[in-house]
């Protein structure tokens, strides 16, 4: 019951207060498996994208949001349940692999899964090199990847803030990318790298971020 109230409240806020600009929603199929691969500049990205997408989108969330003592966990659990978030333990490479397996289960069930190929939030606003987990998911599931560019969420909820501010947010959904469009003859590792780079190039075009040439600090152990 509580999660329905949370969902309703978030929907009202979206339509009456924040009113984000949304472009390209038709690029997201309303049924069947699909991967939404987005840039990541604020914690609130995982809230904004599911609220503006044309279908339910599952993101991963720290298990601590769902379990533990205190009344606050009751609300955080309801909040993330309302957003179809999936609890996952984070913090090491093994956890990242388990996250990919969890994502694959969602896709095999015909769901939509959201992923941040950078592996963690960008702290300086630049778009970092993508980890190849997004390509692994696309190849293992056969699902198309819809690149997503989120603009302005770092102003809506800056790092360290707990209450959203008034800021205009834009979410752009790009045209789907398919892993089977890769040139023949590539090794599995080269194919994953090539497809990941294509996804990141599409995200960069949508988000209009400066592109960094390396991986984001701390992304090695981040959940997928």
N, C-alpha and C positions, 0 to 999 in steps of 0.2 A: 504493500500500500504506500509506504513512504517513498519508494523509488518512483512511483507514478506521480506523486506530488512534485518531486524533484524534476522529473522530466517536463511536467507542465510548466513549472516555474522557469526553467531554462528556455522553453519555447516562447513563453510570453516575453522574457527579456530580449530574446533575439528579435522578435517582431516589433517590439514597442520602444526599446531603448537603444540597442546597439545596431541593429539593421545592417548587417555586413553586406558588402557588394559580392555577389556570387556570379561567376562566369563559367560556362562550359559544363553545367550540370548534366546536359544530355550526353556527355562523353562517358558517363558512368552507367553501365547497364543496370537495370533495376532487378535483374535476377541472374543467377549463376555466379560462379566464383570470380572475384576481381580483387586486385591488389591496388590500394591507393598509396602511392609512394610520395611523401611530402618532405619539404624542408622543415626545419624545426628550430624556431627561435624563441619559443615561450612554452611554459608548462600548459598553458591554456589551448595550445594547438589541438590537443587530444579531445578537447571539449568543442571547440569551434567546428572542426571538420565533421564530426558526426552530426552536429546540429544543422549543417547546411547541405550535407550530401543527400541525394534522393533516396537513400536506403540506409538501413542500419549498418554501421561500420564498427567492427571490433578492434580495439587497441589494447595493448598490454599495459598493465598498471602494477605498481609494486604491491606485493602481497600484504605488506604492512597496512595498506589502506583498507583491507578487508578483515583483518584479524587483530586481536589485542584487547587489552582492558580499556575501560573508559567509555563514556557516553559519546565522545567524539567519533569513535570507530563506527558507531551505529549510523551516524550521518555520512561519514566518508564511504562506508559500504553501500548505503542506499544511493549515494551520489554516483559512484562509479558503476554500480549495477544498472542505474538508469541509462548510462552511456554505453552499455554492453561491454564494458571493460573486462579484461581477463586477468585475474591475479597471477603473478609470476614472481618467483624469487630472482633477484638480480645480483650482479656483483662479480661474476667471473665468466670465463669463456664457456665453461660447461653450461652455465645458466643461459647464455646466449644461444647455444645449440638447442636447449630445451625450449626456448622461446620460439625458435623456428619450427620445431615439431608441433608446438601448440598452434602456431599460425597455419601450418599445413592441414591440421585437423579442421580448422574453420573453413578453409578453402575447399577441402574435399567434401564438406557438407553443403557446399554451394553458397557460402557466405562471403561477405566483403571484409577484408582485413586491411588495416592501416599500418604502415611501417615508415620509419624514418631511416633511410639508408645511411645517413651520416653516423648513426649509432648513438648520438647524444645531441643535446641542444647546442647550437652555436652561441658562444658567449660574446662574440665580436660582430655578429651580423653577417659574416661571410658564409658562403656555401662551401662546405668541405667535401673531400672526396668520399664517394659512396662505398660502403662495405658491400661485399658481393652476396650477402644474404638475400637481398631482394631478387637477384637473378636466380639463386638457388630455388627460392619459392616459386618463381614463375616457371622454371623448368620442371620442377617436381610436380607441380599442380596443373600446368597447362593454362593457368589463369592469365588474362591480360593484365598489364600494369598501366594504371592511369596516373600520370605524373600530376602532382598538385603543388601549386605555388601559393603559399600563405604570406600575406603582406600586412604588417601593422600590429600583429599580436604581441610583439615585444613592447609596444607602447600601451596596449590594452592591459597586459599583466607583466610588468618588468620583473626581472630576476629579483627575488627577495620580497616582492609584494604579495599580499594575501587577498586584497580586494581589487577587483577589476576597475580600471579607470575608463572614462569616456574617450574612445579612440575609434577611428574608422578602420575597419578591417576589410581586406579584400581576399577572397579565396578563388583561385583559378584552377579548374580541372582541365587538363590537356587531353589530347587525343590518345587513345590506348596504344600501347606498345606491346609487341608480341615476340617472345623469345625465339619462336620458330622462323622469324624473319632474318636471323643471323646468317652470314655467309657460310657455306659448307667448308668442312676441313679443319675447323678450329678444335683445339683440345678442349676438354671440359672446363679447365681453369681459364683458358683464354676466352672461351665463349661467355663464361660468367662475368669476366672483366669487361668484355666488349659491351655486353648488354647493360651492365651496371652503369658504365660510362654514358651510354645512350640515355638511360633514365635520368642521370644527373644533369646531362645537357638540357633535357626537356624541362626539368625542374628549374634550372637556372634561367631559362628563357621565360618561364612563367613568374618566378619570384623576383626577377631583376636584381638578384644579389651579385655582389662581387664574388668571384670564384677563387677559393684557396686551392693551392696545388697539392695539399697533403691531407692526411686524415685528421679529424678533430681530436684534440687531446682527451684521453679517457675513453674513447669510443671502443677500444679493444675489448673491454669487459662489460660494455653496456648490453642490455637486452636488445634483441633485434627490433 
